[in-house]
């Protein structure tokens, strides 16, 4: 399997056409293309880059993650250079540039959450699921990811799963969450 770094390096530095055959197969269905068009039209002509974050969310919700062909497709939709999409997708922790499980547990790892026990929560989840930060369970159900501040410092420690925040975490609450998501693993963003 070609790593994301190699793909990006090949595309940006060597200008090699990696995965071009797969790229041609990437396309949104008509109803999503209509939403993409609506979002792009929210911005003045020539300022379509302003729609990039929203389109990356749409692409990730539809395709599951943002591999190079998906990012190239988004770049074409917005008339951008692929590097402009890559740099945004790899900067923000909300975007996944490698496959993730159906349920992504994003645990805040910044100051207030750490003071309130986020490290203990991460360790507990790692032990409970048998994975480390950045890994996915063998059944493809859970991915654990530590992320920067999620803006809920007063409710630390906390994690995000899809669009849902889970706050004031304890080991017992984590057990309940994992069981809940095992039974109903739908946590995708934007209702997609």
Residue pairs with C-beta under 8 A, 6 or more apart in sequence:
2 18
2 19
4 67
4 68
4 97
4 98
7 18
7 19
7 67
7 68
8 68
8 86
8 90
10 16
10 18
11 18
11 68
11 82
11 83
11 86
12 82
12 83
12 86
18 68
19 67
19 68
19 69
22 69
23 69
23 72
23 73
25 69
26 63
26 69
26 70
26 72
26 73
27 33
27 73
28 36
28 58
28 59
28 62
32 58
32 62
35 58
36 55
36 58
36 77
39 51
39 54
39 55
39 58
40 48
40 51
40 55
40 77
40 78
42 50
42 51
43 50
43 51
48 78
48 79
48 80
49 78
49 80
49 84
51 78
52 74
52 78
52 80
52 84
52 85
52 88
53 88
53 92
55 74
55 77
55 78
56 66
56 74
56 85
56 88
56 89
56 95
57 94
57 189
57 190
58 190
58 192
59 66
59 70
59 71
59 73
59 74
60 66
60 95
60 96
60 189
61 188
61 189
61 190
61 192
62 192
63 70
64 96
64 99
64 100
65 96
65 97
65 98
65 99
65 100
66 74
66 89
66 95
66 96
66 97
67 97
67 98
68 82
68 86
71 82
71 85
71 86
71 89
71 97
72 82
72 85
74 80
74 85
75 81
75 82
75 84
75 85
78 85
88 95
89 95
89 97
90 97
93 106
93 145
93 147
93 148
94 147
96 104
99 136
100 136
100 143
100 145
101 136
101 137
101 140
101 141
101 142
101 143
102 140
102 141
102 142
102 185
102 186
102 187
103 141
103 142
103 143
103 161
103 162
103 181
103 185
103 187
104 142
104 143
104 145
104 161
104 162
104 187
105 125
105 142
105 143
105 144
105 145
105 159
105 160
105 161
105 177
106 145
106 146
106 147
106 150
106 159
106 160
106 161
107 113
107 118
107 121
107 122
107 125
107 144
107 145
107 146
107 147
107 157
107 158
107 159
108 118
108 146
108 147
108 148
108 149
108 150
108 152
108 156
108 157
108 158
108 159
108 160
109 118
109 119
109 122
109 146
109 147
109 148
110 148
110 149
110 153
112 153
112 154
112 156
113 149
113 153
113 156
113 157
113 158
114 157
115 156
116 156
116 157
117 156
117 157
117 169
118 146
118 156
118 157
118 169
120 157
121 157
121 159
121 169
121 171
121 174
122 133
122 144
122 146
124 171
124 174
125 144
125 174
125 178
126 132
126 133
126 144
128 174
128 175
128 178
129 137
129 142
129 144
129 178
130 137
130 138
131 137
131 142
131 143
131 144
132 144
133 144
133 145
133 146
134 143
134 144
134 145
135 143
135 144
136 142
136 143
137 143
141 181
141 182
141 185
142 178
142 181
147 160
150 158
150 160
150 165
152 158
152 165
152 167
155 165
155 167
155 168
156 167
156 168
157 168
157 169
158 165
158 166
158 167
158 168
158 169
159 165
159 166
159 169
159 177
160 166
161 177
161 181
161 187
162 186
162 187
162 188
162 189
163 187
163 189
163 190
164 187
166 173
166 177
181 187
